[in-house]
Amino acid sequence: MIWTFKGYVAEDGKAVMEEWYESLPPKAQAKLSTILEHMADNHHTDWNSNHVFPLSGYKGIYEIRCRIRNILYRPLGCFGPGKNEFTLLVPAREQGDQLKPKNAPEIALKRMAVILIEKERSRELSF
């Protein structure tokens, strides 16, 4: 395994991404897990361009695309805080060419700044 995947931890200790993952339908969980497993075992330059994209206009933020039954899940994340770590920052999905929540990219940028300073706010994912 090359990469470790982490999730953002809120100030109150809430594991934001794990709670979101648990709320997903089982097929969406399985597909997202498969995508992350592929990413974990490959250099980021070999990540599937159908699933991982830099988010235009938001330097350092990437979206992972996962489609299940016409729902496009798009969790946002970034590299870091440590070497060979990728942290999922914000759960999001696409609805009518718009991200939900609409301010997900801005939230992701703020959370990226937090985890780069407070490394303990990025915890290894359990899924």
Secondary structure by P-SEA (a helix, b strand, c coil): ccbbbbbbbcccccaaaaaaaaaccaaaaaaaaaaaaaaaacccccccccccccccccccbbbbbbbcccbbbbbbbbccccccbbbbcbbbbbccccccccaaaaaaaaaaaaaacccccbbbbcc
